[in-house]
Amino acid sequence: MIGDVPNVEAGQEFSTRRQAHEAGVHRPLQAGICGTKKTGAESIVVSGGYKDDEDYGDVIVYTGHGGQDGAGNQVSDQSLDDSGNAALVTSYLEGLPVRVLRGYQGDGPYSPAAGYRYDGLYRVTSYGSKLGLDGFLIWQFRLEAYDDTPTPVAAQQPELPSTPADSGTTAVVGNETPERITSTVQRIVRSSAVKRQVKAWHDNRCQVCDLRIEVPGGSYSEGAHIRALGSPHDGPDTVGNVLCLCPNCHVMLDAGAIVIEDDLTVIRGGQPAGPLRTDPRHTIDLECVRQHRERWRG
């Protein structure tokens, strides 16, 4: 299960990993990453398993799996072929949420004093490799809490690594005691399964320019809604209203620099740019195409 678990709230504590397993928060009893390359990562455990981990509460720099001996020392390189690491790559490429469980064995200020604590949903915002403290290649994943995920209380507040201010600029001091308000967040729930299906049909190749972006561990594309979701457009979250695009073509579609004719000819910058590449399994909703075109042509 990707995302929230029914009847489990952020901050809920578990005495043992088995209890977390039974609640569906983190299914493995030992592995720190739950998931596969195909499905993405369901959940991770932050519990001091890797010395290169960094925990800043709403930001986690999480070391991937593999290459350790029984004493917790890195003795060989990690690989993105590892199922857990591949799962986190998929979560990044597909924009899927990851559940975070913190354990008492973690050495960071956000670790619980005892047992385990579910700390809500995070997203993988970047990943890359480096030489770890033990001198072997490791893969690390940066996870950031969603806006409505509460930051756990820390015994001591760590500081995120910062970039020095540019010369000639005034540093922002901020507010040590910011005002707190209670608000209700309303979000459009987009079906990840819809976008993933369309991208799978097209093998992550852009339907407009035919670009397929290769990255370590996989390939990248974006699921773009033709008729925008939400008011005032109220487009449907269906496969017929989604295209598989590269980031550039996605931006151009959203900004009206690309529109599509009823015969699926792509108009880019006011000029015909060839036919939209299609797949027999993917039927485009022409009503959504018309609505998008009329929105930008008036």
Buried (B, 14 or more C-beta within 10 A) or exposed (E): EBEEBEEBEBEBEBEEBEBBBEBBBBBBEEBBBBBBBEBBBBBBBBBBBBBBBBBBBBBBBBBBBBBBEEEEEBEEBBBBEBBBBBBBBBBBBBBBBBBBBBBEEBEBBBBBEEBBBBBBBBBBEEBEBEEBEBEBBBBBBBBBBBEEBEBBEBEEEBEEEEEEEEEEEEEEEEEEEEEEEEEEEEEEEBEBEBBBBBBEBBEBBBBBBEBBBEEEBBEBBBBBBBBBBEEEBEBBBBBBBBBBBBBBBBBBBBEEBBBBBEEBEBBBEEEEEEBBBBBEEBEBBBBBBBBBBEBEEE
